[in-house]
Amino acid sequence: MLAALPFHALGQASCVDDPRFSISPVNSNLRATVGCSWITAQPTATTRRVDRVCGITDVLNSCVASCTGCTPPVPPTIFSVVFTMTNAADGNAIVMYERNEETGFLSYPLTFPTGGNGGDSALQAPPDDPLASQNSLTVADNCLLAVNAGSNTLTSFQIYDGTSINLELVSIVGSGGDIPVSITAAVVSPGLHIVYTVNAGGMGSISGYTLNEECMLEPIADSIRSLNQATRDPSLIPLFITVPAQVSFTPDSTQLYVTIKGIDQVVQGGGSIYQWNVDAISGIVSNLRILATIDIAPFSFDFDVHGRLLVANGFGESDFESPNAGSVSVYDIEDGDLTRISTVSTQQTATCWVKSDGACTYTTNNGSGSISSLATSLLGDITLISAGANGNSELNQPIDLVRSPDLRYLYVLGTNHANLPDPSRFTLGQPEINVYEVSSTTSCALELIQTFGDGIPNEFTSGFGAVGMALFTVPIRGII
């Protein structure tokens, strides 16, 4: 839900903008901190939501329902789910798993077509890195957003959190370019929820959308921005090696960033980070700044607890495809400008995906089949805790990862594309989700507790290989 608080439990009789009830959703990239002001800002949408919420979904934490006298129904039997995406050439689909919040285990996969096609042969990406991106799938409060790279479209779903969690397809829109690979969402002002996607094809581009509280995407006029990447000879280097990898808002939603692995389709000289300011009224971006990196193949990024930018670099400052050269760099954000303040090697190959939550930052290293753990200090220094935090648990070319809201579990998608010598552990070409328990938030050590590939088609069936990880937790029992 776009706003959620246990108002009945708190004895709150009516919705007011009270700073004591500021919202920080457990699910999301929307990062709402505006109390209940969105209710008065969207009266028509609120009325429609009340009609449906009061009838079939959980209202224990619904700000809308709590303020209109609904009687809370029986709490849902499923509180959390994990999503991945088939990325299939003949029809992309979401695979949803029930997640046991206590044990971390996954079960009961269900499939939901996106109405678009996955992958794109022009990207020239192998199944071990199908879209060469992070956040091809993302949760924004009660909405699930997905890219359809093969049909140049985006799909939005509404996640119902009643007696069982389900998905309802709400909208399919054009991506504003070719080969969308990453998508992000944020609340940029009260009542204004904005989504951006980045397209990897052609010269590259970004495109903006509004997202209403029913999860409907609507394109923002004049929001498309070219990334002005030079044309290239596809026979010289595959497209996926140099193109954009991720788009995301800063934690305060005032800026939008894009990482590009190369510069004008050349990867050896370093990559680039694009920055725009985000208008809080229209959602339009402006004032582009481009930072050329000295790191090779800056791939994905996240933000640490201090709001600094963390970038995973596939090959650090070494030549492209150098072994054990991956790194993570920390950038300070001051007055809208980026300054690289520290970097550390992961001592692993192809460090491409990164997620930072609380005290632990994790990267997945595709070439080494490993997970690295790192930590950042108050001053911005970054240190490597463990090059192989997954210990003796084998991983086969891991890509996307997501962490549970309580920080107890880490979910990692392994493509299993490599032909490793132990056929008893891996089925070649059959992706699986690896579930790790975080045994210590100090050492960030991981213990593998489950591998689960049910519901995910193998790469020979899908054509491109599975991609994307996202997690949704029903915001109940005071978890806000």
ZIRADA-V361547 format. One record per pair of residues at least 4 apart in sequence whose C-alpha atoms are under 7 Angstrom apart, sorted by the first residue. I is the first residue (numbers start at 1). GAP is how many residues later the second one is. If there is no record, write none. Layout:
# ZIRADA-V361547
i = <I;I>
gap = <GAP;GAP>
This chain:
# ZIRADA-V361547
i = <1;1;2;2;2;3;3;3;4;4;4;5;5;5;6;6;6;6;7;7;7;7;7;8;8;13;14;15;15;16;17;17;17;18;19;21;22;22;22;23;23;23;23;23;24;24;24;24;25;25;25;25;26;26;26;27;27;27;27;27;28;28;28;29;29;29;29;30;30;30;30;30;31;31;32;34;37;37;38;38;38;39;39;41;42;42;43;44;45;45;46;47;48;49;50;50;50;51;52;53;53;53;54;54;56;57;57;57;58;58;58;58;58;58;59;59;60;60;61;61;62;63;64;65;65;66;75;76;76;76;76;77;77;78;78;79;79;80;80;80;80;80;80;81;81;81;81;81;81;81;82;82;82;82;82;82;82;83;83;83;83;83;83;83;84;84;84;84;84;84;84;85;85;85;85;85;85;86;86;86;86;86;86;86;86;86;87;87;87;87;87;87;87;87;87;88;88;88;88;88;88;88;89;89;89;89;89;89;89;90;91;91;91;91;92;92;92;92;92;92;92;93;93;93;93;94;94;94;94;95;95;95;95;95;95;96;96;96;97;97;97;97;97;98;98;98;99;99;99;99;100;100;100;104;105;109;109;114;116;116;116;117;117;117;117;118;118;118;119;119;119;119;119;120;120;120;123;123;124;124;124;125;125;125;125;125;126;127;127;127;127;128;128;128;129;130;130;130;131;132;132;133;133;133;133;133;134;134;134;134;134;134;135;135;135;135;136;136;136;136;136;136;137;137;137;137;137;137;137;138;138;138;138;138;138;139;139;139;139;139;139;140;140;142;142;143;143;143;143;143;144;144;144;144;145;145;145;146;146;146;147;147;147;147;147;147;147;148;148;148;148;149;149;149;149;150;152;152;152;152;152;152;153;153;153;153;154;154;154;154;155;155;155;156;156;156;156;156;156;156;157;157;157;157;157;158;158;158;158;158;158;159;159;159;159;160;160;160;161;161;170;170;171;171;175;175;175;176;176;177;177;178;178;178;178;179;179;179;180;180;180;180;181;181;181;182;182;182;182;183;183;183;183;184;184;184;184;184;184;185;185;185;186;186;186;186;186;187;187;187;187;188;188;188;188;188;188;189;193;193;193;194;194;194;194;195;195;195;195;196;196;196;196;197;197;197;197;198;198;198;198;199;199;199;200;200;200;203;203;203;203;203;203;204;204;204;204;205;205;205;205;206;206;206;207;207;207;208;208;208;208;209;209;209;209;210;210;210;210;211;211;211;211;212;212;223;229;229;230;230;232;234;234;239;241;242;242;242;242;242;242;243;243;243;243;244;244;244;244;245;245;245;245;245;246;246;246;247;247;247;248;248;248;249;249;249;249;250;250;250;251;254;254;255;255;255;255;256;256;256;256;257;257;257;257;258;258;258;259;259;259;259;259;259;260;260;260;260;260;261;261;261;261;261;261;262;262;262;262;262;262;263;263;263;263;267;267;267;268;268;268;269;270;270;270;270;270;270;271;271;271;271;271;271;272;272;272;272;273;273;273;274;274;274;274;275;275;275;276;276;276;276;276;277;277;277;278;278;278;278;279;279;279;294;295;295;295;296;296;296;296;296;296;296;297;297;297;298;298;298;298;299;299;299;299;299;300;300;300;300;300;301;301;301;301;301;302;302;302;302;302;302;303;303;303;303;303;304;304;304;304;304;305;308;308;308;308;309;309;309;310;310;310;310;311;311;311;312;312;312;312;312;312;312;313;313;313;313;313;314;314;314;314;314;315;315;315;315;315;315;315;315;315;315;316;316;316;318;318;323;323;324;324;324;325;325;325;325;326;326;326;326;326;326;326;327;327;327;327;327;328;328;328;329;329;329;329;330;330;330;330;330;331;331;331;331;332;332;332;332;333;333;333;334;341;342;342;342;343;344;344;344;346;346;346;347;348;348;348;349;349;349;349;350;350;350;351;351;351;351;352;352;353;353;353;353;354;354;354;355;355;355;356;356;356;357;359;359;360;360;360;360;360;361;361;361;362;362;362;362;363;363;363;364;364;364;364;364;365;365;365;365;366;366;366;367;369;369;369;369;370;370;370;371;371;371;372;372;372;372;373;373;373;373;373;373;374;374;374;374;374;375;375;375;375;376;376;376;376;377;377;385;389;389;390;390;393;395;396;396;396;396;396;397;397;397;397;397;398;398;398;398;399;399;400;400;400;400;400;401;401;401;401;402;402;402;402;402;402;403;403;403;403;404;404;404;408;408;409;409;409;409;410;410;410;411;411;411;411;412;412;412;413;413;413;414;414;414;414;415;415;415;415;416;416;416;416;416;416;417;417;418;419;422;423;429;429;429;430;430;430;431;431;431;431;432;432;432;433;433;433;434;434;434;435;435;435;435;436;436;436;436;437;437;437;437;438;438;438;438;439;439;439;439;440;440;457;457;458;458;459;459;459;475;475>
gap = <140;141;139;140;211;33;59;60;57;58;59;56;57;58;4;54;55;472;4;5;54;56;59;4;58;54;53;21;52;20;18;19;20;17;16;14;11;12;13;9;10;11;12;457;7;8;9;456;6;7;116;455;379;449;454;112;113;114;445;446;111;112;113;110;111;156;157;110;111;155;156;157;155;156;155;156;4;153;4;152;153;4;7;150;4;149;4;4;4;168;4;4;4;4;4;14;15;4;4;4;5;6;11;16;106;103;104;105;14;15;17;18;103;104;6;13;12;416;414;415;4;4;4;4;5;4;88;85;86;87;88;86;87;86;87;394;395;18;19;21;392;393;394;15;16;17;18;390;391;392;14;15;16;17;388;389;390;11;12;13;14;386;387;388;10;11;12;383;384;385;386;8;9;10;381;382;383;6;7;8;370;371;376;379;380;381;5;6;31;32;375;377;378;379;380;4;29;30;31;374;375;376;28;29;30;61;373;374;375;27;24;25;26;27;21;22;23;24;25;26;56;18;19;20;21;17;18;19;20;14;15;16;17;360;361;13;14;15;9;10;11;12;13;8;9;10;5;6;7;8;4;5;6;305;345;345;346;41;32;35;37;31;32;33;34;30;31;32;11;12;30;31;345;29;30;59;116;117;114;115;116;4;5;6;7;115;4;290;332;337;338;269;287;289;270;334;335;337;50;108;113;48;49;112;113;167;48;111;112;166;219;266;47;48;111;333;10;11;45;46;47;332;8;9;10;46;331;332;333;6;7;8;45;46;332;4;5;6;331;332;333;4;45;16;17;13;14;15;16;72;12;13;14;15;10;11;12;8;9;10;6;7;8;33;34;35;36;4;5;6;32;4;30;31;32;29;22;23;25;26;27;28;19;20;21;22;18;19;20;21;16;17;18;13;14;15;16;59;60;61;10;11;12;13;58;9;10;11;12;56;57;6;7;8;9;5;6;7;4;313;45;46;45;46;5;22;32;31;48;22;28;21;22;23;24;20;21;22;17;18;19;20;17;18;19;15;16;64;65;13;14;15;64;11;12;13;63;64;65;9;10;11;7;8;9;63;67;5;6;7;66;4;5;6;65;66;92;91;17;18;19;15;16;17;89;13;14;15;16;10;11;12;13;9;10;11;50;7;8;9;49;5;6;7;4;43;44;23;24;25;26;27;28;22;23;24;25;19;20;21;22;18;19;20;16;17;18;11;12;15;16;8;9;10;11;7;8;9;10;4;5;6;7;4;5;61;35;36;34;35;33;4;5;4;20;18;19;20;23;24;25;17;18;19;22;14;15;16;17;14;15;16;54;55;12;13;54;10;11;12;8;9;10;4;6;7;8;4;5;6;56;23;24;20;21;22;23;19;20;21;22;16;17;18;19;15;16;17;13;14;15;39;40;41;11;12;13;38;39;6;10;11;36;37;38;4;5;8;9;10;35;4;7;8;9;4;29;30;28;51;52;27;22;23;24;25;26;27;21;22;24;25;26;27;18;19;20;21;17;18;19;14;15;16;17;13;14;15;9;10;11;12;13;8;9;10;5;6;7;8;4;5;6;23;18;21;22;17;18;19;20;21;22;24;16;17;18;13;14;15;16;12;13;14;15;53;11;12;52;53;54;8;9;10;11;53;7;8;9;52;53;54;4;5;6;7;53;4;5;6;52;53;53;22;23;24;25;21;22;23;18;19;20;21;17;18;19;15;16;17;39;40;41;42;13;14;15;38;39;12;13;36;37;38;4;5;6;7;10;11;12;34;35;36;9;10;11;4;7;25;26;23;24;25;20;22;23;24;19;20;21;22;23;24;25;16;17;18;19;24;15;16;17;11;13;14;15;10;11;12;13;50;7;8;9;10;6;7;8;9;4;5;6;4;39;38;39;40;39;38;39;40;26;38;41;40;17;20;39;16;17;18;19;15;16;17;12;13;14;15;12;13;10;11;46;47;8;9;10;6;7;8;4;5;6;4;16;82;13;14;15;81;84;12;13;14;9;10;11;12;8;9;10;6;7;8;34;35;4;5;6;33;31;32;33;30;26;27;28;29;18;20;25;17;18;19;14;15;16;17;11;12;13;14;16;71;8;9;10;11;12;7;8;9;10;4;5;6;7;4;5;58;56;57;56;57;55;19;18;19;20;21;22;17;18;19;20;21;14;15;16;17;14;15;12;13;67;68;69;10;11;12;68;8;9;10;67;68;69;4;6;7;8;4;5;6;29;30;26;27;28;29;25;26;27;22;23;24;25;21;22;23;19;20;21;17;18;19;20;14;15;16;17;10;11;12;13;14;15;11;12;10;9;4;4;29;30;31;27;28;29;22;25;27;35;19;20;21;18;19;20;16;17;18;13;14;15;16;10;11;12;13;9;10;11;12;6;7;8;9;5;6;7;8;4;5;4;5;4;7;4;5;6;4;5>
